[in-house]
Amino acid sequence: MANTSSAKKAVRVIAKRTERNRGIRTGIKTAIKKVVKSEAGQAEEALRDAVRTLDQAAAKNLIHKNKAARKKSRLAKQVAAKAAAAK
């Protein structure tokens, strides 16, 4: 248990940040699932939303920038495959 007032404040700040980060991470997962489950026509719009979410998380150092780039690349590849299959 925190003894000093600064340690008590640190506990509060960490809890607040953890909650905010959890929401952002959940948003990332949701955006990725939307891309994977969407049809070819709606996949491009879902991809734009997912890319935006990943970029914001990488900018806030919530995920590594290379991880964001890898996920964006793989999602774009899936969307391209869906578009090719739809033709």
C-alpha positions as CSV (number, residue, x, y, z in Angstrom):
1,M,0.0,0.0,0.0
2,A,1.2,3.5,-0.8
3,N,2.5,5.4,2.2
4,T,3.4,8.8,0.9
5,S,1.0,11.3,-0.7
6,S,3.0,11.2,-3.9
7,A,2.8,7.4,-4.0
8,K,-0.9,7.6,-3.5
9,K,-1.3,10.1,-6.3
10,A,0.9,7.8,-8.5
11,V,-1.5,5.0,-7.9
12,R,-4.5,7.1,-8.9
13,V,-2.7,8.3,-12.1
14,I,-1.7,4.8,-13.1
15,A,-5.2,3.6,-12.6
16,K,-6.5,6.4,-14.8
17,R,-4.0,5.7,-17.5
18,T,-4.6,2.0,-17.4
19,E,-8.3,2.5,-17.9
20,R,-7.8,4.9,-20.8
21,N,-5.2,2.5,-22.4
22,R,-7.6,-0.4,-22.0
23,G,-10.3,1.4,-23.9
24,I,-7.9,2.3,-26.8
25,R,-6.6,-1.3,-27.0
26,T,-10.2,-2.5,-27.1
27,G,-10.9,0.0,-29.9
28,I,-7.9,-1.4,-31.9
29,K,-9.2,-5.0,-31.6
30,T,-12.7,-3.9,-32.5
31,A,-11.5,-2.0,-35.6
32,I,-9.4,-5.0,-36.8
33,K,-12.4,-7.4,-36.3
34,K,-14.6,-5.1,-38.4
35,V,-12.1,-5.3,-41.2
36,V,-11.8,-9.0,-41.1
37,K,-15.6,-9.6,-40.9
38,S,-16.7,-7.0,-43.4
39,E,-17.6,-7.7,-47.0
40,A,-15.5,-6.5,-49.9
41,G,-17.3,-3.2,-50.4
42,Q,-17.3,-2.1,-46.8
43,A,-13.8,-3.5,-46.1
44,E,-12.0,-0.4,-47.4
45,E,-13.9,2.0,-45.2
46,A,-13.3,-0.3,-42.2
47,L,-9.6,-0.4,-43.1
48,R,-9.4,3.4,-43.1
49,D,-10.9,3.4,-39.6
50,A,-8.5,0.6,-38.4
51,V,-5.5,2.4,-39.9
52,R,-6.5,5.7,-38.1
53,T,-6.9,3.8,-34.8
54,L,-3.6,2.0,-35.1
55,D,-1.8,5.2,-36.0
56,Q,-3.2,7.0,-33.0
57,A,-2.2,4.2,-30.7
58,A,1.3,4.2,-32.2
59,A,1.6,7.9,-31.8
60,K,0.7,7.6,-28.1
61,N,3.3,4.8,-27.7
62,L,0.5,2.4,-26.8
63,I,1.8,0.0,-29.3
64,H,5.1,0.0,-31.1
65,K,5.1,1.8,-34.5
66,N,6.4,-1.3,-36.2
67,K,3.6,-3.4,-34.8
68,A,1.1,-0.8,-36.1
69,A,2.8,-0.9,-39.5
70,R,2.7,-4.7,-39.6
71,K,-1.0,-4.8,-38.7
72,K,-1.9,-2.2,-41.3
73,S,0.0,-4.1,-43.9
74,R,-1.6,-7.4,-43.1
75,L,-5.1,-5.8,-43.0
76,A,-4.5,-4.1,-46.4
77,K,-3.4,-7.4,-47.9
78,Q,-6.6,-9.0,-46.6
79,V,-8.8,-6.2,-48.0
80,A,-7.0,-6.5,-51.4
81,A,-7.7,-10.2,-51.4
82,K,-11.4,-9.7,-50.7
83,A,-11.6,-7.1,-53.5
84,A,-9.9,-9.5,-55.9
85,A,-12.2,-12.4,-54.9
86,A,-15.3,-10.1,-55.3
87,K,-14.5,-9.4,-58.9
